[in-house]
Amino acid sequence: MPLVLATDDTGGPEIFASVQGEGPSAGMPVAFMRLSRCNLACVWCDTAYTWHFDGDERPHRGGVTYARKANQVTLPETEVAAIIQSLGQNRLVITGGEPLLQAPALARLLELLPDLSVEIETNGTTKAPPPLDIRIDQFNVSPKLAHSGNPAELALLPERLDAYATDPRAWFKFVIAQPADVDEVLALRDRYRFRPGHVFLMPEGTDSETLRTREKWLAELCVKNGFRMSDRLHIHLFGDTRGT
């Protein structure tokens, strides 16, 4: 099956060049590709157009559903590779949705892009099969805490978290909405023994004011517990918009 991508504001595939806004690669110039579809449903998701389609009754705080046809585009890997190459970047960030749901097509795509360093943004519930895994340089794993609205039995899978915790390519990024959310991160850190320095806390928010307000108390919790803090640079630069 070809790749199913999210669309930008013009209806074309959401593939663009920018700076990475989050996590260990923040500030690096990269090419982004956003895929469609997700196996989880976060109530605060800021890319709900990748999964909250008409007829989907899973809760989302915006209450908006999206027409699938207008928000998905299917393209062959050769065409996607050509678009990515035209951006002239050395690093590719693949995001979603949940990109690993399209692992076979991704593996075929990355065979066409052998010189790119590749990051995958994943919710940590899925596995990259060997043909794809060998192409990945960095996993940005964002397990979903209780405030996401996803039940733990779907969002926090011990087998997958064990595997990522022992993979030196994996970095963990937890979305934090209130101080109590950090208690869940501490429990997960103790259970899975995440690598020191590989855990980021990132404030939930889609506007600069909310992010800055939460970062004031989040910074103190990072210092107290030995975590790193991630901003969301793209929100400050471009707002909550597609293709940025």
Salt bridges, closest charged atoms under 4 A:
GLU14 OE1 - ARG34 NE 3.33
GLU22 OE1 - LYS173 NZ 2.68
GLU22 OE2 - ARG232 NE 2.82
GLU22 OE2 - HIS234 NE2 3.65
ASP46 OD2 - ARG232 NH2 2.65
ASP56 OD2 - ARG58 NH2 2.75
GLU77 OE2 - ARG108 NH2 3.02
GLU119 OE2 - ARG91 NE 2.66
GLU121 OE1 - LYS173 NZ 2.96
ASP133 OD1 - ARG169 NH2 2.83
ASP167 OD2 - ARG169 NH2 2.83
ASP181 OD2 - HIS147 NE2 3.55
ASP190 OD1 - ARG189 NE 3.57
GLU204 OE2 - ARG61 NH2 2.72
GLU204 OE1 - ARG214 NH1 2.80
GLU215 OE1 - ARG212 NH1 2.79
ASP231 OD2 - ARG212 NH1 2.92
ASP231 OD1 - HIS236 NE2 2.90
